Amino acid sequence: MSPRQIIAMLRARRQLILNVALLIFAATIIISLFLPRVWTSSTDIYIDYRENDPIAAQRLSAMLDDSYMQTQLDLLRSQRVAETVIEQLNLRELPDYRITANNDGDEKASQQLIKQLMENIEVQRLKGSRVVTVAFNGRSPGQARDYANAIVEAYIDLGEQMSFTAARSRFEQYNAQLEQLRKEVDTVQNNLTAYQQTNDILNVQEHGDQDTQKLNEMTKTLISLQSALQEARARQDATRRMLEAGYKPDEIPLVNETSVINMLKSQLGYVDRQLGDRQGALGPNHPSIRGLATERGQLLARIEKEAQAVLAGADSNIMRLNEQIAEIEASINRLRNTVLTQMVQRDRIAAFQRQLAAAQQVYNAALQKYDSLVIASNVMSPNVAILRSAELPSSPSKPNLRVNLILGLMVGLFVAVALALLLELTHRLVRIVDDMQGEPELPLIGHIGVREALA
């Protein structure tokens, strides 16, 4: 169909269209007048969050702002908030609730009341904003205002309860942890004290340093004695080889190094010079010659005796050195065992001290965290601020008479036009010349009425 045909149909049915539109419009007015009035009151709140919350033991970033805000919006619409509003406003004492409770039971009545509250709560938030508008649709202005304010108060109370519960849980956890850490510190300290008492240790570090220094000194002494013994044995071996080669004891270098031997040899040389000087002038039986010969024999005997004494002293010196070395080696072994024992004790005490230091460090860190938690809980501020409280609405929000009238008029026109077109399509009539062009077998002779130009 062409637009001209549709216009012709509507023009022909204009009275029907007008009647139907007016009828629907009148019905809309009547329905709007008899619909129950709904009053809406709203309040604005500002929701903030702590980036570092010691109570909840979590860190929030700006990237999680939308997630955090969505969680808060869900809490505002939650059943817990509705239950709190019911308790605050004593809604279970209302006649409607009592009738439902008597008929269907308290549980079903409570569920129905919670459902009605949650259905009438409206929560709106602009994207990127932390200002939230909380509205409630009530049957009276006072109900809308009171319920809207009660919802915000219930939400704030719920946040405080959650924070308090989290704080109490954290306190209990930290108390248990601090008690366990305190026991660990006491256990390590008791073990350290018991070990020192068992081994009679006051300051293992000081005693260990003294014994180590003494051990080093004794080791140096042992090395010097061993060097002296090696030198004495070398001299003894050289002396033995010279004696076996036929050398006299007084000709041994070891003996000649003795001052007594040198003195006796000096005296012997002096006697030999006197004896040589006088022996040519005097006879062998001269008293002087005989006295010098006797003195010379005595000197030779003393030299022989002293030489033997020197050789015997060298042997006894080797024995003495061996005894000293054996004694100092035994002392070194005893002292080494003592030092090793002290080293083991020092390592054991150091291990205890490290355990004690680590346990004390963890305990102090936990105690500092506990103090921060106590301070944070005492100065904890709410993260919700009420920007505007709900007030008594001046006019009902539903039904909106203006909107309903506009919608009723639009619906009435649409239904009227649709009805007119439906009637025309079911009972086709010739309205204009265009209606005859679809029938080529019927010739057009002329037309009566308004003159129209043929297509």
C-alpha positions in Angstrom: 0.0 0.0 0.0 1.1 3.5 -0.7 1.2 6.3 1.9 -1.8 7.9 0.2 -3.9 4.8 0.7 -2.9 4.6 4.4 -3.8 8.3 4.9 -7.1 7.8 3.1 -7.9 4.9 5.5 -7.0 6.9 8.6 -9.0 9.9 7.3 -12.0 7.6 6.8 -11.6 6.1 10.3 -10.7 9.4 12.1 -13.8 9.3 14.3 -12.9 5.8 15.5 -9.3 6.8 16.1 -10.4 9.8 18.1 -12.8 7.8 20.2 -10.3 5.0 21.0 -7.6 7.5 21.8 -9.8 9.5 24.1 -11.1 6.3 25.7 -7.6 5.0 26.5 -6.5 8.5 27.6 -9.5 8.7 30.0 -8.7 5.2 31.3 -5.1 6.3 31.9 -6.4 9.3 33.9 -8.7 7.1 36.0 -6.1 4.4 36.6 -3.5 7.1 37.6 -5.9 8.6 40.0 -6.7 5.3 41.7 -3.1 4.0 41.8 -1.6 4.0 45.3 0.8 6.9 46.0 4.5 6.0 46.4 6.7 8.5 48.1 10.5 8.4 47.6 13.1 10.0 49.9 16.9 9.8 49.3 20.1 10.4 51.2 23.6 10.9 49.9 26.6 9.3 51.5 30.3 9.4 50.8 32.2 6.1 51.0 35.9 6.1 51.5 38.5 3.3 52.0 41.8 3.0 53.7 44.7 2.1 51.5 46.4 0.4 54.4 44.0 -1.1 56.9 45.7 -2.7 59.9 42.4 -4.0 61.2 41.5 -6.0 58.1 45.2 -6.7 57.4 44.9 -5.7 53.7 46.1 -3.1 51.3 43.8 -1.5 48.8 44.9 0.4 45.7 43.1 2.8 43.4 42.8 0.1 40.8 40.5 -1.8 43.1 38.2 1.2 43.8 35.4 0.0 41.5 35.5 -3.5 43.0 35.4 -2.0 46.5 32.6 0.4 45.7 30.5 -2.4 44.1 31.0 -4.4 47.3 29.7 -1.5 49.3 26.7 -1.1 47.0 25.9 -4.8 47.5 26.1 -4.4 51.2 23.6 -1.6 51.1 21.2 -3.9 49.3 22.0 -6.9 51.4 19.7 -8.9 53.6 21.8 -8.1 56.7 21.1 -4.4 56.3 17.3 -5.1 55.8 17.3 -7.2 59.0 19.0 -4.4 60.9 16.4 -1.9 59.6 13.7 -4.2 60.8 15.3 -4.4 64.3 15.9 -0.6 64.5 12.4 0.4 63.4 10.6 -2.5 65.2 8.8 -3.5 62.0 7.7 -6.8 63.4 5.3 -4.9 65.6 3.4 -3.6 62.6 -0.2 -4.9 62.1 0.6 -6.2 58.6 3.5 -8.3 59.9 1.5 -9.7 62.8 -1.3 -10.7 60.4 1.1 -12.4 58.1 2.9 -14.1 61.0 -0.3 -15.4 62.4 -1.4 -16.8 59.1 1.9 -18.1 57.6 4.3 -18.1 60.5 7.1 -15.8 61.7 9.7 -17.1 59.3 7.7 -16.5 56.2 6.5 -13.1 57.5 10.1 -12.1 58.1 11.2 -13.2 54.6 8.3 -11.4 53.0 9.1 -8.2 55.0 12.8 -8.4 54.1 11.9 -8.9 50.4 9.6 -5.9 50.4 12.4 -3.8 52.0 15.0 -4.9 49.5 12.6 -4.3 46.5 12.0 -0.7 47.6 15.6 0.1 48.2 17.3 2.0 45.3 21.1 2.6 45.3 22.6 4.7 42.6 26.2 5.7 42.0 27.8 7.7 39.2 30.7 6.0 37.5 34.0 7.1 39.0 32.4 8.7 42.0 32.3 7.5 45.6 29.1 9.5 46.4 26.2 7.1 46.6 22.5 8.0 46.7 20.3 5.7 48.8 16.6 6.0 48.2 13.5 4.2 49.6 10.0 4.0 48.1 7.5 4.2 50.9 3.7 4.4 51.2 4.0 7.7 53.1 6.5 10.6 53.2 7.5 9.8 56.8 8.0 6.1 55.9 10.2 6.9 53.0 12.3 9.4 55.0 12.6 7.1 58.1 13.4 4.0 56.1 16.0 5.8 53.9 17.8 7.1 57.0 17.5 3.8 58.8 19.1 2.0 55.8 22.1 4.3 55.9 22.4 3.9 59.7 22.1 0.1 59.4 24.8 0.1 56.7 27.2 2.2 58.9 26.4 -0.1 61.9 27.2 -3.1 59.8 30.5 -1.7 58.7 31.4 -0.9 62.3 30.4 -4.4 63.4 32.5 -5.9 60.6 35.5 -3.8 61.6 35.0 -4.7 65.2 34.7 -8.4 64.4 37.8 -8.1 62.3 39.7 -6.3 65.0 38.7 -8.8 67.6 39.7 -11.7 65.4 43.1 -10.0 64.7 43.5 -9.4 68.5 42.9 -13.0 69.2 45.3 -14.1 66.5 48.0 -11.7 67.7 47.5 -12.7 71.3 47.9 -16.4 70.4 50.9 -15.6 68.2 52.5 -13.4 70.9 52.0 -16.1 73.5 53.6 -18.7 71.3 56.5 -16.4 70.4 57.0 -15.6 74.1 57.1 -19.2 75.0 59.7 -19.8 72.2 61.9 -17.0 73.5 61.6 -18.3 77.1 62.4 -21.9 75.9 65.5 -20.8 74.1 66.6 -18.6 77.0 66.1 -21.5 79.4 68.0 -23.9 77.2 70.9 -21.4 77.0 71.0 -20.9 80.8 70.7 -24.6 81.5 73.6 -25.4 79.1 75.8 -22.7 80.7 75.0 -24.0 84.2 75.6 -27.7 83.2 79.0 -26.9 81.7 79.9 -24.3 84.3 80.4 -21.6 81.7 80.4 -17.9 82.6 82.1 -16.3 79.6 83.2 -18.9 77.1 84.5 -16.2 74.7 87.0 -14.8 77.2 88.2 -18.2 78.5 88.4 -19.5 74.9 90.6 -16.6 73.8 93.0 -17.0 76.8 93.4 -20.7 76.3 93.9 -20.3 72.5 96.6 -17.7 73.2 98.2 -20.0 75.7 98.1 -22.9 73.2 99.8 -20.8 70.6 102.5 -19.9 73.0 103.1 -23.5 74.0 103.2 -24.5 70.4 105.9 -21.9 69.7 107.9 -23.2 72.8 107.5 -26.8 71.5 108.9 -25.8 68.1 111.9 -24.1 69.7 112.6 -27.1 71.9 112.3 -29.4 68.9 114.8 -27.2 67.0 117.2 -27.3 70.0 116.8 -31.1 70.3 117.5 -31.5 66.6 120.6 -29.3 66.9 121.8 -31.2 70.0 121.4 -34.6 68.3 123.3 -33.3 65.3 126.2 -32.3 67.6 126.0 -35.6 69.4 126.3 -37.5 66.1 129.2 -35.3 65.0 131.0 -35.9 68.4 130.4 -39.7 68.2 131.9 -39.8 64.7 135.0 -37.8 65.8 135.5 -40.1 68.8 135.2 -43.2 66.6 137.7 -41.6 64.2 140.3 -41.4 67.1 139.9 -37.8 68.2 140.5 -37.2 71.9 137.6 -35.8 73.9 139.4 -32.5 74.4 139.8 -32.1 70.6 136.0 -32.2 70.0 134.6 -28.8 68.9 131.8 -29.2 71.4 134.3 -29.5 74.2 136.5 -26.7 72.9 133.5 -24.3 73.0 133.5 -24.7 76.8 135.1 -21.9 78.7 136.5 -24.2 81.4 138.3 -26.3 78.9 139.7 -23.3 77.2 140.9 -21.9 80.5 142.6 -25.3 81.4 144.2 -25.5 77.9 145.5 -22.0 78.4 147.1 -23.0 81.7 148.4 -26.2 80.1 150.0 -24.1 77.3 151.6 -21.8 79.9 153.0 -24.8 81.8 154.3 -26.3 78.6 156.2 -23.1 77.8 157.8 -22.9 81.2 158.7 -26.6 81.0 160.3 -26.1 77.6 162.2 -23.1 78.8 163.6 -24.8 81.9 164.0 -28.3 80.6 167.1 -27.4 78.5 168.9 -25.8 81.5 167.8 -28.1 84.3 167.7 -31.8 84.5 164.6 -33.9 84.5 165.0 -34.6 88.2 165.2 -30.9 89.1 162.5 -30.0 91.5 161.1 -27.3 89.2 160.9 -29.6 86.3 159.3 -32.2 88.3 156.8 -29.7 89.8 155.9 -28.4 86.3 155.5 -32.0 85.0 153.2 -32.8 88.0 151.2 -29.7 87.3 151.0 -30.5 83.6 149.7 -34.0 84.5 147.0 -32.6 86.7 145.9 -30.1 84.0 145.7 -33.0 81.5 143.6 -35.0 83.9 141.3 -32.1 84.6 140.9 -31.4 80.9 140.1 -35.1 80.3 137.6 -35.0 83.2 136.0 -31.7 82.0 135.8 -33.1 78.5 134.0 -36.2 79.7 131.7 -34.0 81.8 130.9 -31.9 78.7 130.2 -35.0 76.6 128.0 -36.4 79.4 126.3 -33.0 79.8 125.4 -33.0 76.1 123.8 -36.4 76.5 121.9 -35.3 79.6 120.8 -32.1 77.7 119.3 -34.3 75.0 117.5 -36.3 77.6 116.3 -33.1 79.3 115.0 -31.8 76.0 113.2 -35.0 75.3 111.5 -34.8 78.7 110.6 -31.2 78.2 109.2 -31.9 74.7 107.2 -34.9 76.0 105.8 -32.8 78.9 104.9 -29.8 76.7 103.3 -32.1 74.1 101.2 -33.6 76.8 100.2 -30.2 78.0 99.4 -29.1 74.4 97.2 -32.2 73.9 95.3 -31.5 77.2 95.0 -27.8 76.3 94.0 -28.6 72.7 91.2 -30.9 74.0 90.1 -28.1 76.3 90.1 -25.5 73.4 88.2 -27.9 71.2 85.7 -28.5 73.9 85.4 -24.8 74.4 84.9 -24.3 70.7 82.1 -26.8 70.7 80.6 -25.1 73.7 81.1 -21.7 72.0 79.4 -22.9 68.8 76.6 -24.4 70.9 76.1 -21.2 72.9 76.3 -19.2 69.6 73.6 -21.4 68.1 71.4 -20.8 71.2 72.1 -17.0 71.0 71.2 -16.9 67.3 68.0 -18.8 68.1 67.3 -16.4 70.9 68.0 -13.3 68.8 65.8 -14.6 66.0 63.0 -15.4 68.3 63.3 -12.0 70.0 63.3 -10.2 66.7 60.2 -12.0 65.5 58.5 -11.4 68.9 59.4 -7.7 68.9 58.1 -7.3 65.3 54.9 -9.0 66.3 54.6 -6.9 69.4 55.1 -3.7 67.4 52.5 -4.8 65.0 50.2 -5.6 67.9 50.8 -2.1 69.3 50.0 -0.6 65.9 46.8 -2.6 65.8 45.7 -1.4 69.2 46.4 2.2 68.3 44.6 1.8 65.0 41.6 0.2 66.6 41.4 3.0 69.2 41.5 5.8 66.7 39.6 4.0 64.0 37.4 6.5 62.1 34.3 5.5 60.0 34.8 5.3 56.3 31.3 6.5 55.6 30.1 10.2 55.8 26.5 11.3 55.4 26.4 14.2 53.0 22.7 14.7 53.1 20.1 13.1 55.3 16.7 12.0 53.9 13.9 14.6 54.2 10.1 14.5 53.8 9.3 14.4 50.1 6.9 17.1 49.0 5.2 15.1 46.3 4.8 11.4 45.4 7.2 9.9 43.0 4.7 7.3 41.7 2.4 7.5 39.9 3.8 10.4 37.8 0.6 11.9 36.3 2.3 13.9 33.6 4.3 10.9 32.4 1.3 8.6 32.6 -0.8 11.1 30.5 1.8 11.4 27.8 2.2 7.6 27.7 -1.6 7.1 27.7 -2.0 9.5 24.8 0.8 7.9 22.8 -0.6 4.4 23.6 -4.1 5.5 22.7 -3.1 6.9 19.4 -1.0 3.9 18.6 -3.9 1.5 19.5 -6.4 3.6 17.6 -4.3 3.7 14.4 -3.6 0.1 14.6 -7.3 -0.7 15.1 -8.3 1.5 12.2 -5.8 -0.1 9.9 -6.9 -3.6 11.0 -10.5 -2.8 10.2 -9.6 -1.4 6.8 -7.5 -4.4 5.9 -10.1 -6.9 6.9 -12.9 -5.0 5.0 -11.3 -3.4 2.0 -13.2 -0.4 0.6 -12.4 1.9 -2.3 -11.2 5.1 -0.8 -9.2 6.7 -3.6 -8.3 6.0 -7.2 -5.2 4.1 -6.1 -7.4 1.4 -4.7 -8.6 0.6 -8.2 -5.2 0.3 -9.8 -4.7 -3.2 -8.5 -7.6 -4.5 -10.6 -6.7 -4.0 -14.3 -9.7 -6.0 -15.5 -12.1 -3.4 -14.1 -12.1 -0.3 -16.3 -12.2 3.1 -14.6 -15.1 5.1 -16.1 -14.9 8.1 -13.7 -15.2 9.1 -10.1 -17.6 11.0 -7.9 -16.5 13.4 -5.1 -13.3 15.3 -4.7 -11.3 15.3 -7.9 -8.0 13.5 -7.7 -5.2 13.4 -10.2 -4.6 9.9 -11.6 -1.2 8.4 -11.0 
